């Protein structure tokens, strides 16, 4: 295979000059701070494929750990034809467009129930999407006239979430997961989706999961309709809900 980095299909990291392959990475080793720690970091970087590798920063973390930043060149190419991602298949709508479309589709407010499930107490993400103050210059879903938002907050049990969704006759349930130790975000979300299938079957609401460590390709594995990862804005979520409701009702985009 030719390594022509000038083609649009194959790309290599860019640092100081085109195609130089320069990357920066950081990690921690359980080694006391000092020259030997720097040498260990450089050895690891070489084994990771960085050659030459330079330890540009090291800092002690307690007595027996050291944090490193390493800079170096990689020889690998990225084949863009092999990249698999979830691309947005629906248009981004303004709040006014969301409101107008939902009013025509439902003739009532679309009900959204959200919260952080399990022991997760990190509400920054779900609040950024639901609260009126929003995120990244966009108003949250509470701002939308044709949405009724019920934010359950943090540490919501799965049974409580299901009960609330049934009581509110939710059209969509949004769950946020930040804690990832021992794959807690995956297990909690799978438990949640299974509970909704058992309790409501085909009449379950749309299930949407979000969090910085989720891969949007995981929707099938998690048993949800959509996964949003870091950087998602309220407008993206609102536009997706309109798209999903249209699909559910068999309305052309």
ABEGO torsion letter per residue (X at the ends): XBABAABAABBBBBBABBGAGBBBBBBBBBBBBEAAAAAAAAAAAAAAGBOBBBBABBBBBEAABBBBBBBBBBABBBBAAABBBBBBABBBBBAAAAAAAAAAAAGBBBBBBBEBBEABABAAAAAAAABAAEBGGBBBAAABAABBBBBAEBGBBAAAAAAAAAAAGBABBBBBBABABGGAAAAAAAAAAAAAAAAAEAABBBBBBBEAABBAAAAAAAGBABBBBBGBBAAAAAAAAAAAAAAAAGBBX
